[in-house]
Amino acid sequence: MKIGLIATSIWNTIHLDQAKALQQLGHRVVIYTEDNRASSGMRFTRLEEDGLEFYVIHGFRRNPWTWLPDRLLKPLLGRRFFTTLVAIWRFVRLQRDCDIFIVEGDWLGFFVGIIGKFERFRWVVGIHDTDYLDVPIEFVGRPESRWKTWVKRWVLEQAERVRANSFVTRDFLVAGGCPAQKVDVVPLHYLPKRMLPQCDDLATFRSEARQEVFARHQLPPDTLLLVTMCRLVPVKGLDRLIRALPKVLAAEPRARVMICGGDRKVATLGSMRDYLAKVAAECGVTAQVIFAGEVELLEVKRYLAAANLHLAPSVVDTFNYGVIEAALVGTFSITSSTVGATPWAAPAAEVVDCAAEPLAASILARLHAPPAAADLTIARQRILTELAPKVIAAQGFGTIATPLSP
């Protein structure tokens, strides 16, 4: 097949791996994206890398022919709505012989849906979040917009099929009004660039990682380390973990929580790190909560390997790579029921109630009864098999590969 992929700034996303895997499966892949290496917001810069064809516009500049409507409607539609619409339209027309277009994200899907009213082509949209779905999700700082809620629902209606990145995402999409028969669950693949050679000898890697991380953060050797690995945003439920910590410390004072991830600003809260520090102070556990900050990509596995447990107490988390990364380095994860990656990490992950008391009880149970080595091995092999890039790239097309009817 010839496949068109429409994704923003693809060199900074997992979608480039997907494109390479599709190409390795024998498909021809052409890509629309944005990047500041391009010379114009109007004309395409054409690149070829690893057999992939890229049609790129500048990531910031506007198309001079759409400058006025872009400026006039910026408060409603963003700073260059018409620049993007025209560019994607030109890409679709140039690549009209594509068997299918994969569109990553509902906002890009909005442009493609508009174009689909005038052109005939097949397309699917990949959804990776629950933002603006009309579903009863409650957390501090949840984004709300009637306009964006309408856009998301309209895109789901227009797309021929919808690719959800987990069963959690699928269930929320269906609850938000998307017909269940349109949704294919296509999980995210593991990231080959994060596969460190040292992981082939897990025992040595884990021992060295623990020594390194403990020394870096000046932790006593007998510390029981509980690690989170995620962006600092309200939906990750990190405040729930901090509120459970006093109950953990009452039974196991050696426990420490290390929160790994860069700070984010939240409209209703300000700095998320400052908010979490405030919660820790209120709970009397300031000294037992460590903010490690942003962890570099190739350091992620070292921090997870150093931990006794990885925790993902999210309010809703459509995937969560931390769960997958933890299982790959032999660290067990405790997650909420709305963490999408958990099924693929089993039996090296379990779902628990993340209210303070049951979460604390689950943490203590796992600290005192570590998982069997065989379970960790099963989980690692399962991930390497089921979430391999080529395996995932072959999924989620259904009947779409059939030709358009005349």
Secondary structure, DSSP 8 states (H G I E B T S, - for coil): -EEEEE-TTGGGSTHHHHHHHHHHTT-EEEEEEE-TTSS-SSS-EEEEETTEEEEEE-SS---GGGHHHHHHTHHHH-TTHHHHHHHHHHHHHHTTT-SEEEEESHHHHHHHHHHTTTS---EEEEE---TT-SS----TT----HHHHHHHHHHHHHSSEEEESSHHHHHHHHHTT--GGGEEE------GGG--GGGGSHHHHHHHHHHHHHHHTT--TT-EEEEEES---GGG-HHHHHHHHHHHHHH-TTEEEEEES---EETTTEEHHHHHHHHHHHHT-GGGEEEEE---GGGHHHHHHH-SEEEE--S-BS--HHHHHHHHTT--EEE-TTBTTHHHHTTSEEE---SHHHHHHHHHHHHHS---HHHHHHHHHHHHHHT-HHHHHT-S-TTTTS----
